Amino acid sequence: MRHLLQAVNRPADCGHCDPATGPCRACDPLARRRVDLSLEAQDSETVRRFEQTLARAEEAVELRRLFGSPDYFVRVAVADLTAYEAFLSRRVMTIPRIKNVTTHFTMKTVKPAF
């Protein structure tokens, strides 16, 4: 089963990776950042605006609304910390009613997923 998952999830299957240049930002584990976001309110306009804005952001390669806390999980693919800071400043922090942003950077991979 593990070999099947590796074959299905290898970067070349995404359709954007180039064997000559390596994995794309969405597939490269070193380029991905996990961000937890919470909103000040859950009214329909706040939720709609937040989801539409982040769904259009090229850097946001995955966006999930969660039960409980935080309200959202976003996987962000950027080249480096400077690009990540620009994403936060220009995309995320301009959305009204953001309550909290928590970023997770991997210190060490103890057991990889695949």
N, C-alpha and C positions, 0 to 999 in steps of 0.2 A: 504494500500500500504506500509506503514512504516513497518508493521509486516512482510510482504513478503520480503522486503529488508533486514530486520534484520535476517530472517531465511536463506536467500541466502548467506549473507555476514558474518555469524558467523564464528569465527576462525576454528572450527572443520571441515568446508567444504573445507579447503585448501588442505587437504591430508597430511600435515606435522605435524599438532598439535597433541599432546598427552594429553588426558584427565588427565593423572596422573601427568604430569609436567607443564601443562598449555599451553598457545599459543606459537607458534614458533616465531622466530624473525620477520618474515614477517608479522605476524598478531598482534603482541604485539605493541600497540600504544606507549608505553614507550621506545621501542627499535628502533623505526623508526625515521630517520632524513630526512628532505627535503633539497636537495642541488640544487641550480641553478648554471649552468656552462655556460660560454661563451668561444668561441674559438677565436684565433687571426685571423684566416682565414677560409673560407668556401670551399676551394678547395677540390676536391674529395678524395685525399690522406689523408688530415688532418681529414676530416669527417669519412672516412672509418676506419682509425686507432683508432680514438677516440671511435667510436661506437663498434668496435670489442673488444677493450680492456675492456671497461666498461660492455659490454654484458657478457663477461666471468667472471667478478668479482662476486663472491658468495654474497658479501655484497650488491650489487646493485640489489634490488628486483623489481625495476621498472625504465625504462629509456624511456624518451619521447623527441623527437626532436620537437621544438616549432617554430611557426611563431614569428617574432619580437625578443624581448630581454627578457630574456636570450635565448641562443641557445638551451639549454637542461634543463630538469627537471629530477632529479634522486632521487628516494626514496631509502635510505640506511638503512639497518637493521643490527645493531651491538649491542653488549652486553652493552657497556658503552662508556664514552668519550675517554678512552685510546684506545679502539678498533676503535673508529671513527678516532682518530688522526692517528693511524696506517694505516687505509684504505686510508685516504687522502695522507699521506706521501708515501706509497708503491704502491698504485694503481693510484690515480688521478694525483698527482703532477709529476709522471714519464711520463705522456703522453705529447708528444711535442705539443706546441702551445696552451696550456691552457692560456686563458687571465684572467679569473676571476672566483672565487669560492665564492658563498654566501651560508651560511648554516642557516637554519631556525630551531630554537628549540621552542617548545611550552612553553609558560609561564603559560597559563591557558586555559582550554577548556571551552569556554563560552556556546557553543551549539554544541554538538557532532553530527557527520554525521548520526549515527544510534543509 
